[in-house]
Amino acid sequence: MDKTIKVFISQPMANRSEEEILNERLEVLNKLKKDLKTDNIAIIDSYFEEDEPKSTIHKGVYHLGKSLELLSTADVAYFCKGWQHARGCLIEKEVCQAYNILTYIDFPCKDKLKKYFMDNENKGELDD
């Protein structure tokens, strides 16, 4: 597998520390490398540390917009546990479905994901 797989991580961030968020992202990367038996994985940096512009009224919408821009560059979107309880993650999931972006939820089916990247013919949602 020569292609670098670009992964967008959708994860709940409310009421979580920076350390918890970044550790979860590292766990996802390590899990993908192990299960897919490749180091050709790049996590798209969608954790924003900078503040939104002062004119921003709805901070969450501002950050969601930036996340969706990054999602457009992903080969796959990985949804971490609890995604279904976070507004931003729910919207990101809807975008994946509407635009046929491969989604992966809590890593239930590594063989399907590996096959997808090996023959790169199928698009859509992976589930068991």
NORFEN-V823077 format. One record per backbone hydrogen bond with DSSP energy under -1.0 kcal/mol. CO is the residue of the C=O (numbers start at 1). NH is the residue of the N-H. E is the energy in kcal/mol with one decimal. If there is no record, write none. Layout:
co = <CO;CO>
nh = <NH;NH>
e = <E;E>
This chain:
co = <5;6;6;7;8;10;13;17;18;19;20;21;22;23;24;25;26;27;28;29;30;31;32;33;39;40;42;44;53;58;59;60;61;62;63;64;65;66;67;68;70;71;76;77;78;79;80;82;83;86;87;88;89;90;91;92;93;94;95;96;102;103;104;109;110;111;112;113;114;115;116>
nh = <42;75;76;44;78;80;16;21;22;23;24;25;26;27;28;29;30;31;32;33;34;35;36;38;41;5;7;46;56;62;63;64;65;66;67;68;69;70;71;72;73;74;8;104;10;106;83;85;86;90;91;92;93;94;95;96;97;98;99;101;77;126;79;113;114;115;116;117;118;119;120>
e = <-3.0;-2.5;-1.7;-3.0;-3.3;-2.7;-1.6;-2.2;-2.8;-2.4;-2.0;-1.9;-1.9;-2.3;-2.2;-2.2;-2.6;-2.5;-2.6;-2.5;-2.3;-2.9;-2.5;-1.3;-2.0;-3.2;-2.9;-1.3;-2.0;-1.9;-2.3;-2.3;-2.3;-1.7;-2.2;-2.7;-1.7;-1.7;-2.5;-1.4;-2.0;-1.7;-2.6;-2.6;-3.1;-2.3;-1.7;-2.1;-1.8;-2.5;-2.1;-2.5;-2.6;-2.0;-2.3;-2.2;-2.2;-2.8;-2.3;-2.5;-2.6;-1.5;-3.3;-1.6;-2.6;-2.3;-2.2;-1.9;-1.6;-2.4;-2.4>
